[in-house]
Amino acid sequence: MATERLVVVGGDAAGMAAASQARRLRKPDELAITAFERGHFTSYSACGIPYWVGGDVDGPDALIARTAGEHRARDIDLRMRTEVTELDLDRGRVRTRELDNGGRETWTGFDKLVLATGARPRRPGLPGIDAPGVHGVQTLDDGQALLDTLDASSGRRAVVVGAGYIGVEMAEALIRRGYAVTVLEQSAQPMSTLDPDMGALVHEAMCGMGIETVCGTTVTGVLTDKGGRARAVTTEDGEYPADVVVLGLGVRPETTLAAAAGLPLGESGGLLTDLAMRVRGQDHIWAGGDCVEVLDLISGRTRHIALGTHANKHGQVIGANVGGGYATFPGVVGTAVSKVCDLEIARTGLLEREALAAGLRFVTATVEATNRAGYYPGARPMHVKMLAERRTGRLLGVQIVGREGAGKRVDIAAVALTAGMTVERMTALDLGYAPPFSPVWDPVLVAARKAAGAVRAAGA
């Protein structure tokens, strides 16, 4: 029996999880695995970069789950600093270029192919956007470059462009390093992954932390000094001095290779797969991680969500299927959590605009409660917003903004969404209670009671 050849494009979470799982199931004489990674690192946590920059964790070694050498010791031929430049699907091969060896190009054949090409940061084509001192934070190399700039800078003014997850996390990191931070956001409120009323709570808290947060403004360029380095960010409304600029504008799927090969892409540009993570219309090609779109279990549509949790699960599923087993990735409910200083921010399910786009009729309920019994020391306010389907009472989404203990409460809602629970049924959930951890009625249950009342009132 001839040895099958598996080629993996991308050496981070999804790609190496797939390779590792396939290796557990099939021996080297049954399946030869070759993986290509164009960067300097493999199997690392990009989500940890803001905390490395802020000094919470050491890096970059602390952020690497498994080194290239560890993968090779498991009989995976991992080739670092090697970029895949072309997919030849008709002949079953990929063209690669060695980035540190004079650009030498070769072809490598495959019987099975895994695409785990990740995502690329959004970088608008504005004047000065590529000047020294302007940084993205997508890779460990990006994190090191930013730290080098911070260490070399004599100034202490930072501008963060974008107030999404990365933007607010980087704002905190820079505050911790002693910088005066201005965050510029095009939307009316920070955290466009929340409804505007909940984003307003984040805006108020950020300003209270000393982070100047300017919303509803459009960045028009980056000004440079005589040496060509960034010195300020310009908007339609003004100019903001900066010794360092950090871009936190989100990411888009990196599917250039896939598009050139004619593979199917969704509305966001992500690859489309079936539940086994096999690329639609292909028998021997799988894809996972930040380069794919996945099924939203609430709306029934596909969406692009770039998270390491999903990427690792995708890789496990792909590896099981490539290795001769069978596994599926059923979809997501859109759970995410973040923080800026001591403010915790979480969401799961649909926002109002997403529910409207899906054609759903819904009611909302927003409550203010406390993270523990009100009489217990350290009780802090927490805001919970809940969306429920108007006719059925099915839970559609939850957003939470508060202090200690707020963020992980979103997991209650994530489980309820996955189970298809109604808000009425949620009110009977048997959650843990003790005064140091929760009021008698947990804030999520208080919101569910109010939402259930709104459903009944809407049906009257």
C-alpha positions as CSV (number, residue, x, y, z in Angstrom):
1,M,0.0,0.0,0.0
2,A,1.5,3.3,-1.1
3,T,2.0,6.0,1.6
4,E,-0.5,8.9,1.3
5,R,0.7,12.4,1.2
6,L,-0.9,15.1,3.3
7,V,0.1,18.8,2.7
8,V,-0.9,21.4,5.3
9,V,-0.7,25.1,4.3
10,G,-0.3,27.2,7.5
11,G,1.5,26.2,10.7
12,D,-0.6,27.8,13.4
13,A,-3.6,26.5,15.4
14,A,-5.9,24.9,12.8
15,G,-3.1,23.6,10.5
16,M,-0.9,22.0,13.2
17,A,-3.9,20.7,15.2
18,A,-5.0,18.9,12.0
19,A,-1.5,17.6,11.4
20,S,-1.1,16.4,15.0
21,Q,-4.4,14.7,15.1
22,A,-3.9,13.0,11.8
23,R,-0.5,11.8,13.0
24,R,-2.1,10.3,16.1
25,L,-4.4,8.2,13.9
26,R,-2.0,7.2,11.2
27,K,1.7,6.2,11.2
28,P,4.4,7.8,9.1
29,D,4.5,4.8,6.7
30,E,0.7,5.2,6.1
31,L,0.5,9.0,5.9
32,A,3.4,11.4,5.2
33,I,2.7,14.9,6.5
34,T,4.3,18.0,5.2
35,A,3.4,21.4,6.6
36,F,4.4,24.9,5.4
37,E,4.6,28.0,7.5
38,R,5.9,31.3,6.2
39,G,6.5,32.9,9.6
40,H,9.1,32.4,12.3
41,F,6.8,30.7,14.8
42,T,4.3,27.8,14.9
43,S,1.3,26.9,17.1
44,Y,1.3,30.2,19.0
45,S,-1.4,32.3,20.7
46,A,-1.9,35.5,18.8
47,C,-4.6,36.4,21.3
48,G,-1.9,36.7,24.0
49,I,0.0,39.4,22.2
50,P,-1.7,42.4,23.9
51,Y,-0.9,40.8,27.3
52,W,2.7,40.2,26.3
53,V,3.0,43.9,25.2
54,G,1.3,44.9,28.5
55,G,3.7,42.9,30.6
56,D,1.2,40.4,32.0
57,V,3.0,37.4,30.3
58,D,6.5,36.8,29.1
59,G,7.0,36.2,25.4
60,P,7.2,35.1,22.8
61,D,8.2,31.7,24.1
62,A,5.3,31.7,26.7
63,L,2.8,32.1,23.8
64,I,4.1,29.1,21.8
65,A,2.2,25.9,22.5
66,R,4.4,23.7,20.5
67,T,7.7,24.5,18.7
68,A,8.7,23.5,15.2
69,G,11.1,21.0,16.7
70,E,8.4,19.4,18.8
71,H,6.2,18.9,15.7
72,R,9.1,17.4,13.7
73,A,9.8,15.0,16.6
74,R,6.3,13.7,16.0
75,D,7.1,12.9,12.4
76,I,5.6,16.0,10.8
77,D,7.8,17.5,8.2
78,L,7.3,21.2,9.2
79,R,9.1,23.6,6.9
80,M,9.3,27.1,8.4
81,R,9.8,30.4,6.5
82,T,8.3,28.7,3.5
83,E,5.5,30.3,1.6
84,V,3.0,28.5,-0.5
85,T,2.5,30.6,-3.7
86,E,0.2,28.5,-5.8
87,L,-2.2,25.6,-5.6
88,D,-2.3,23.3,-8.6
89,L,-5.4,21.3,-7.9
90,D,-5.5,19.5,-11.2
91,R,-2.1,17.9,-10.7
92,G,-2.3,17.7,-6.9
93,R,0.6,19.9,-5.9
94,V,1.6,23.2,-4.3
95,R,4.4,25.6,-5.3
96,T,6.5,26.9,-2.5
97,R,9.2,29.6,-2.0
98,E,11.8,29.5,0.7
99,L,11.9,33.0,2.2
100,D,15.4,32.6,3.8
101,N,17.1,30.6,1.1
102,G,17.4,33.0,-1.8
103,G,13.7,32.4,-2.8
104,R,14.2,28.9,-4.0
105,E,11.0,27.5,-5.5
106,T,9.8,23.9,-5.5
107,W,6.7,21.8,-6.1
108,T,5.3,19.4,-3.5
109,G,2.7,16.8,-4.4
110,F,-0.3,15.8,-2.2
111,D,-3.1,13.3,-2.0
112,K,-4.9,15.4,0.7
113,L,-4.7,19.1,1.3
114,V,-5.4,21.2,4.4
115,L,-5.8,25.0,4.0
116,A,-5.2,26.8,7.2
117,T,-4.0,30.2,5.9
118,G,-5.5,32.3,8.6
119,A,-6.5,35.9,8.3
120,R,-4.8,39.1,7.4
121,P,-5.2,42.4,9.3
122,R,-7.3,45.2,7.7
123,R,-4.8,47.9,6.7
124,P,-6.5,50.7,4.8
125,G,-4.6,52.3,1.9
126,L,-4.1,55.7,3.6
127,P,-1.1,58.1,3.4
128,G,1.6,57.2,5.8
129,I,0.0,53.9,6.9
130,D,3.1,51.9,6.2
131,A,5.5,54.4,8.0
132,P,7.8,53.1,10.7
133,G,6.0,53.4,14.1
134,V,2.7,52.1,12.7
135,H,2.1,48.5,13.8
136,G,-0.4,45.7,13.4
137,V,-0.6,42.9,16.0
138,Q,-1.4,39.8,14.1
139,T,1.7,37.7,14.6
140,L,4.5,37.2,17.2
141,D,6.8,39.1,14.8
142,D,4.4,42.0,14.9
143,G,4.4,41.9,18.7
144,Q,8.2,42.0,18.9
145,A,8.3,44.8,16.4
146,L,5.9,46.9,18.5
147,L,7.9,46.2,21.6
148,D,11.1,47.3,19.9
149,T,9.4,50.6,18.9
150,L,8.1,51.1,22.5
151,D,11.5,50.5,24.0
152,A,13.2,52.8,21.5
153,S,10.7,55.6,21.8
154,S,11.4,58.6,24.0
155,G,7.8,59.8,23.8
156,R,4.7,58.5,25.6
157,R,1.8,59.2,23.2
158,A,0.0,56.3,21.5
159,V,-2.9,56.3,19.1
160,V,-4.9,53.1,18.6
161,V,-7.0,53.0,15.4
162,G,-10.1,50.9,15.9
163,A,-12.0,50.1,19.1
164,G,-12.8,46.4,18.6
165,Y,-11.3,43.5,20.7
166,I,-7.7,44.1,19.6
167,G,-8.1,47.9,19.9
168,V,-9.4,48.0,23.5
169,E,-6.9,45.3,24.6
170,M,-4.0,47.2,23.1
171,A,-5.2,50.4,24.7
172,E,-5.0,48.7,28.0
173,A,-1.5,47.3,27.2
174,L,-0.2,50.8,26.3
175,I,-1.8,52.4,29.4
176,R,0.0,49.8,31.5
177,R,3.3,50.8,29.8
178,G,2.7,54.4,30.8
179,Y,1.5,55.8,27.5
180,A,-1.2,58.5,27.1
181,V,-3.6,56.6,24.8
182,T,-6.1,57.9,22.3
183,V,-8.5,55.4,20.6
184,L,-10.1,56.4,17.3
185,E,-13.2,54.6,16.2
186,Q,-15.3,55.1,13.1
187,S,-18.5,53.7,14.6
188,A,-20.7,55.7,17.0
189,Q,-19.5,53.6,20.0
190,P,-16.5,51.3,20.7
191,M,-17.0,47.6,20.4
192,S,-19.2,47.3,17.3
193,T,-19.6,43.6,18.3
194,L,-22.0,45.0,20.9
195,D,-25.3,46.9,20.4
196,P,-24.7,50.7,20.6
197,D,-26.4,51.0,24.0
198,M,-24.0,48.4,25.5
199,G,-21.0,50.0,23.6
200,A,-21.8,53.3,25.3
201,L,-21.1,51.6,28.6
202,V,-17.7,50.6,27.4
203,H,-17.1,54.1,26.0
204,E,-17.9,55.7,29.4
205,A,-15.7,53.2,31.3
206,M,-12.7,53.7,28.9
207,C,-12.9,57.5,29.3
208,G,-13.0,57.0,33.1
209,M,-9.8,55.0,32.9
210,G,-8.0,57.9,31.2
211,I,-8.2,56.5,27.7
212,E,-9.3,59.3,25.3
213,T,-11.9,57.6,23.1
214,V,-13.1,59.4,20.0
215,C,-15.9,57.8,18.2
216,G,-17.7,58.7,15.0
217,T,-14.5,59.8,13.3
218,T,-12.7,58.6,10.2
219,V,-8.9,58.3,10.0
220,T,-7.5,60.0,6.9
221,G,-3.8,59.3,7.2
222,V,-0.6,59.2,9.3
223,L,1.7,62.2,9.3
224,T,5.5,61.5,9.5
225,D,8.5,63.5,10.8
226,K,11.6,64.4,8.8
227,G,13.0,60.9,9.4
228,G,9.8,59.3,7.9
229,R,8.5,58.0,11.3
230,A,4.9,58.4,12.4
231,R,4.2,61.5,14.4
232,A,0.5,61.9,14.3
233,V,-2.8,60.4,13.0
234,T,-5.2,62.7,11.1
235,T,-8.9,62.4,10.9
236,E,-11.7,64.4,9.2
237,D,-12.0,66.3,12.5
238,G,-8.4,66.9,13.7
239,E,-4.9,65.6,14.3
240,Y,-3.7,63.4,17.2
241,P,0.0,63.3,18.0
242,A,1.5,59.9,18.3
243,D,4.9,58.4,19.1
244,V,3.4,55.0,18.2
245,V,0.3,54.0,16.2
246,V,-1.4,50.6,16.6
247,L,-3.9,49.3,14.1
248,G,-6.8,47.4,15.5
249,L,-9.2,47.3,12.6
250,G,-10.0,43.6,12.6
251,V,-9.1,40.9,10.1
252,R,-10.3,39.3,6.9
253,P,-9.8,35.8,5.7
254,E,-6.6,35.1,3.9
255,T,-7.9,33.2,0.9
256,T,-5.8,34.6,-2.0
257,L,-4.5,31.2,-2.9
258,A,-7.9,29.6,-2.6
259,A,-9.6,32.2,-4.7
260,A,-6.9,31.9,-7.4
261,A,-7.6,28.1,-7.4
262,G,-11.3,28.6,-7.9
263,L,-12.4,27.3,-4.5
264,P,-15.8,28.5,-3.1
265,L,-15.8,31.6,-0.9
266,G,-18.6,33.2,1.1
267,E,-19.8,36.8,1.5
268,S,-16.8,37.7,3.8
269,G,-14.3,36.0,1.5
270,G,-13.9,33.0,3.7
271,L,-13.7,29.4,2.4
272,L,-17.0,27.5,2.5
273,T,-16.9,24.0,4.0
274,D,-19.3,21.2,5.0
275,L,-19.7,20.0,8.6
276,A,-16.6,17.8,8.2
277,M,-14.6,20.9,7.3
278,R,-14.1,19.6,3.8
279,V,-14.1,22.4,1.2
280,R,-17.4,22.3,-0.7
281,G,-17.2,20.5,-4.0
282,Q,-13.9,18.9,-3.1
283,D,-13.1,15.4,-2.1
284,H,-9.6,15.7,-0.8
285,I,-9.3,19.4,0.4
286,W,-10.2,20.6,3.9
287,A,-10.0,24.1,5.4
288,G,-10.1,25.5,8.9
289,G,-9.3,28.4,11.2
290,D,-9.5,32.1,10.4
291,C,-9.7,31.5,6.6
292,V,-13.1,29.8,6.7
293,E,-16.7,30.8,7.3
294,V,-18.7,28.7,9.7
295,L,-22.4,28.1,10.3
296,D,-24.1,30.4,12.8
297,L,-26.5,28.2,14.7
298,I,-28.9,31.0,15.6
299,S,-29.3,32.8,12.2
300,G,-28.6,29.7,10.0
301,R,-26.2,31.7,7.9
302,T,-22.4,31.4,7.5
303,R,-20.1,34.0,9.1
304,H,-16.5,34.7,9.6
305,I,-15.3,34.6,13.2
306,A,-11.5,34.6,13.8
307,L,-10.9,32.9,17.1
308,G,-8.3,30.4,18.3
309,T,-11.0,28.3,20.0
310,H,-12.7,27.6,16.7
311,A,-9.4,27.1,14.9
312,N,-8.2,24.4,17.3
313,K,-11.6,22.6,17.0
314,H,-11.5,22.8,13.2
315,G,-8.0,21.3,13.3
316,Q,-9.1,18.4,15.5
317,V,-12.1,17.7,13.2
318,I,-10.0,17.9,10.0
319,G,-7.3,15.7,11.5
320,A,-9.8,13.0,12.5
321,N,-11.3,13.0,9.0
322,V,-7.9,13.0,7.2
323,G,-6.7,10.3,9.6
324,G,-9.5,7.9,8.6
325,G,-12.1,8.7,11.3
326,Y,-15.1,10.9,11.2
327,A,-15.9,14.1,13.1
328,T,-17.9,17.3,12.5
329,F,-17.9,20.9,13.5
330,P,-21.6,21.8,13.9
331,G,-21.3,25.6,14.1
332,V,-21.0,28.5,16.5
333,V,-23.2,30.8,18.4
334,G,-20.7,33.7,18.3
335,T,-19.3,33.8,21.8
336,A,-16.5,36.3,22.6
337,V,-15.1,37.9,25.7
338,S,-12.5,40.6,26.3
339,K,-11.5,43.3,28.8
340,V,-10.1,46.7,29.1
341,C,-8.4,47.3,32.5
342,D,-11.0,45.9,35.0
343,L,-14.0,46.2,32.6
344,E,-15.2,42.8,31.2
345,I,-17.0,42.7,27.9
346,A,-18.8,39.7,26.5
347,R,-21.4,38.7,23.9
348,T,-22.9,35.6,22.4
349,G,-25.6,35.0,19.8
350,L,-27.0,37.8,17.7
351,L,-27.0,41.6,18.1
352,E,-30.1,43.6,17.2
353,R,-28.8,44.4,13.7
354,E,-27.9,40.7,13.1
355,A,-31.3,39.5,14.2
356,L,-33.0,42.0,11.9
357,A,-30.7,40.9,9.0
358,A,-31.8,37.3,9.7
359,G,-35.5,38.3,9.4
360,L,-36.2,37.6,13.1
361,R,-38.7,39.4,15.2
362,F,-37.5,39.9,18.7
363,V,-37.9,41.6,22.1
364,T,-35.0,42.9,24.2
365,A,-34.5,43.2,28.0
366,T,-31.7,45.1,29.7
367,V,-31.0,44.8,33.5
368,E,-28.5,46.3,35.9
369,A,-27.5,43.9,38.7
370,T,-24.4,43.1,40.8
371,N,-21.7,40.5,40.3
372,R,-22.3,39.2,43.9
373,A,-24.7,39.7,46.7
374,G,-25.2,43.5,47.2
375,Y,-24.3,43.3,50.8
376,Y,-21.1,41.4,50.2
377,P,-17.8,43.4,50.0
378,G,-16.7,44.1,46.4
379,A,-20.1,44.0,44.8
380,R,-19.9,45.8,41.5
381,P,-22.5,46.7,38.9
382,M,-23.1,44.5,35.8
383,H,-25.3,45.2,32.8
384,V,-26.9,42.3,30.9
385,K,-28.9,42.7,27.7
386,M,-30.9,39.8,26.3
387,L,-32.6,39.2,22.9
388,A,-35.5,36.7,22.6
389,E,-37.6,35.7,19.6
390,R,-40.9,37.4,19.8
391,R,-43.2,34.5,19.1
392,T,-41.4,31.6,20.6
393,G,-39.3,33.1,23.4
394,R,-36.2,31.4,22.0
395,L,-33.0,33.0,23.3
396,L,-31.3,34.9,20.5
397,G,-28.4,36.7,22.1
398,V,-26.8,38.1,25.3
399,Q,-24.4,40.9,25.9
400,I,-22.7,41.6,29.3
401,V,-20.6,44.5,30.5
402,G,-19.4,44.7,34.0
403,R,-16.5,44.2,36.4
404,E,-15.1,41.0,38.1
405,G,-17.1,37.9,37.2
406,A,-19.1,39.5,34.4
407,G,-17.3,38.2,31.3
408,K,-17.5,34.4,31.9
409,R,-21.2,34.6,32.8
410,V,-21.7,34.7,29.0
411,D,-20.9,31.0,29.0
412,I,-24.3,30.3,30.6
413,A,-26.0,32.0,27.7
414,A,-23.7,30.2,25.2
415,V,-24.9,26.9,26.5
416,A,-28.5,28.0,26.5
417,L,-28.2,29.2,22.9
418,T,-26.6,25.9,21.8
419,A,-29.4,24.0,23.5
420,G,-32.1,26.2,21.8
421,M,-33.5,27.2,25.2
422,T,-36.3,29.7,25.7
423,V,-35.8,32.6,28.1
424,E,-38.7,31.2,30.2
425,R,-36.9,27.9,30.6
426,M,-33.6,29.7,31.4
427,T,-35.3,31.3,34.5
428,A,-35.3,27.8,36.1
429,L,-31.6,27.1,35.5
430,D,-29.9,25.7,38.6
431,L,-26.9,28.0,38.8
432,G,-24.4,28.0,41.7
433,Y,-25.1,30.6,44.4
434,A,-23.2,31.9,47.3
435,P,-22.9,35.6,48.3
436,P,-19.3,36.0,47.2
437,F,-20.1,34.8,43.7
438,S,-23.7,35.9,42.9
439,P,-26.9,37.4,44.2
440,V,-29.7,34.9,44.9
441,W,-30.9,35.7,41.4
442,D,-28.0,35.7,39.1
443,P,-27.9,38.7,36.7
444,V,-28.3,36.4,33.7
445,L,-31.5,34.9,35.3
446,V,-32.8,38.4,36.1
447,A,-32.4,39.3,32.5
448,A,-34.1,36.1,31.4
449,R,-37.1,36.8,33.7
450,K,-37.4,40.3,32.2
451,A,-37.1,38.9,28.7
452,A,-39.7,36.2,29.4
453,G,-42.1,39.0,30.5
454,A,-41.4,41.0,27.4
455,V,-42.2,37.9,25.3
456,R,-45.5,37.4,27.1
457,A,-46.4,41.1,26.8
458,A,-45.6,41.0,23.0
459,G,-47.9,38.1,22.5
460,A,-50.8,39.6,24.4
